[in-house]
Amino acid sequence: MPERRVTVASSVGLHARPAALLAKAAAAQPVTVTIRKNGGEPVEAASVLGLMTLGAMHGDEVVLSAEGEGAEEALEALASIIAKDLDQG
């Protein structure tokens, strides 16, 4: 199963606005993407509530996983979102 490790860039972590933006982008992907912190249980990246329960803060590393047609592209798209400071703008 393809995975991507990425560091959370948003100053408030994956909470509120960044979580909503990531969930919306994940829901638009052709595959189901999960996200977890190292050692934690994965949650669906398309779930705002799931993202907020991760407790992923600025500077934390998260792991995205997906399987199926388009998985690599989906992981790349979501990794680029997490790597940006979504609190700006």
Contacts in CASP RR format, 6 or more apart in sequence:
PFRMAT RR
TARGET T0000
AUTHOR 0000-0000-0000
METHOD contacts of the structure
MODEL  1
MPERRVTVASSVGLHARPAALLAKAAAAQPVTVTIRKNGGEPVEAASVLG
LMTLGAMHGDEVVLSAEGEGAEEALEALASIIAKDLDQG
1 65 0 8 1.000
1 66 0 8 1.000
1 67 0 8 1.000
1 71 0 8 1.000
2 65 0 8 1.000
2 66 0 8 1.000
2 67 0 8 1.000
2 71 0 8 1.000
2 72 0 8 1.000
2 75 0 8 1.000
3 63 0 8 1.000
3 64 0 8 1.000
3 65 0 8 1.000
3 75 0 8 1.000
4 63 0 8 1.000
4 64 0 8 1.000
4 75 0 8 1.000
4 76 0 8 1.000
4 78 0 8 1.000
4 79 0 8 1.000
5 61 0 8 1.000
5 62 0 8 1.000
5 63 0 8 1.000
5 64 0 8 1.000
6 61 0 8 1.000
6 62 0 8 1.000
6 64 0 8 1.000
6 79 0 8 1.000
6 82 0 8 1.000
6 83 0 8 1.000
7 59 0 8 1.000
7 60 0 8 1.000
7 61 0 8 1.000
7 62 0 8 1.000
7 82 0 8 1.000
7 83 0 8 1.000
8 14 0 8 1.000
8 56 0 8 1.000
8 57 0 8 1.000
8 58 0 8 1.000
8 59 0 8 1.000
8 60 0 8 1.000
8 61 0 8 1.000
8 62 0 8 1.000
8 82 0 8 1.000
9 58 0 8 1.000
9 59 0 8 1.000
9 82 0 8 1.000
9 83 0 8 1.000
9 84 0 8 1.000
9 85 0 8 1.000
9 86 0 8 1.000
10 18 0 8 1.000
10 58 0 8 1.000
10 84 0 8 1.000
10 85 0 8 1.000
10 86 0 8 1.000
10 87 0 8 1.000
11 58 0 8 1.000
11 85 0 8 1.000
11 87 0 8 1.000
12 18 0 8 1.000
12 58 0 8 1.000
12 87 0 8 1.000
13 55 0 8 1.000
13 56 0 8 1.000
13 57 0 8 1.000
13 58 0 8 1.000
13 59 0 8 1.000
13 60 0 8 1.000
14 22 0 8 1.000
14 51 0 8 1.000
14 52 0 8 1.000
14 54 0 8 1.000
14 55 0 8 1.000
14 56 0 8 1.000
14 62 0 8 1.000
14 82 0 8 1.000
15 51 0 8 1.000
15 52 0 8 1.000
15 55 0 8 1.000
16 52 0 8 1.000
17 86 0 8 1.000
17 87 0 8 1.000
18 86 0 8 1.000
18 87 0 8 1.000
19 48 0 8 1.000
19 51 0 8 1.000
19 52 0 8 1.000
20 48 0 8 1.000
21 81 0 8 1.000
21 86 0 8 1.000
22 45 0 8 1.000
22 51 0 8 1.000
22 78 0 8 1.000
22 81 0 8 1.000
22 82 0 8 1.000
22 86 0 8 1.000
23 45 0 8 1.000
23 46 0 8 1.000
23 47 0 8 1.000
23 48 0 8 1.000
23 51 0 8 1.000
25 77 0 8 1.000
25 78 0 8 1.000
25 81 0 8 1.000
26 33 0 8 1.000
26 44 0 8 1.000
26 45 0 8 1.000
26 46 0 8 1.000
26 74 0 8 1.000
26 78 0 8 1.000
27 46 0 8 1.000
29 46 0 8 1.000
29 66 0 8 1.000
29 70 0 8 1.000
29 74 0 8 1.000
29 77 0 8 1.000
29 78 0 8 1.000
30 69 0 8 1.000
30 70 0 8 1.000
30 74 0 8 1.000
31 66 0 8 1.000
31 67 0 8 1.000
31 68 0 8 1.000
31 69 0 8 1.000
31 70 0 8 1.000
31 71 0 8 1.000
31 74 0 8 1.000
32 44 0 8 1.000
32 46 0 8 1.000
32 66 0 8 1.000
33 44 0 8 1.000
33 45 0 8 1.000
33 46 0 8 1.000
33 64 0 8 1.000
33 65 0 8 1.000
33 66 0 8 1.000
33 74 0 8 1.000
33 75 0 8 1.000
33 78 0 8 1.000
34 42 0 8 1.000
34 43 0 8 1.000
34 44 0 8 1.000
34 45 0 8 1.000
34 64 0 8 1.000
34 65 0 8 1.000
34 66 0 8 1.000
35 42 0 8 1.000
35 43 0 8 1.000
35 44 0 8 1.000
35 45 0 8 1.000
35 51 0 8 1.000
35 54 0 8 1.000
35 56 0 8 1.000
35 62 0 8 1.000
35 63 0 8 1.000
35 64 0 8 1.000
35 65 0 8 1.000
35 78 0 8 1.000
36 42 0 8 1.000
36 43 0 8 1.000
36 54 0 8 1.000
36 62 0 8 1.000
36 63 0 8 1.000
36 65 0 8 1.000
37 54 0 8 1.000
37 55 0 8 1.000
37 56 0 8 1.000
37 60 0 8 1.000
37 61 0 8 1.000
37 62 0 8 1.000
37 63 0 8 1.000
38 61 0 8 1.000
38 63 0 8 1.000
42 63 0 8 1.000
42 65 0 8 1.000
43 50 0 8 1.000
43 51 0 8 1.000
43 53 0 8 1.000
43 54 0 8 1.000
44 50 0 8 1.000
45 51 0 8 1.000
45 64 0 8 1.000
45 78 0 8 1.000
54 62 0 8 1.000
56 62 0 8 1.000
62 82 0 8 1.000
64 75 0 8 1.000
64 78 0 8 1.000
64 79 0 8 1.000
64 82 0 8 1.000
65 75 0 8 1.000
66 74 0 8 1.000
66 75 0 8 1.000
END
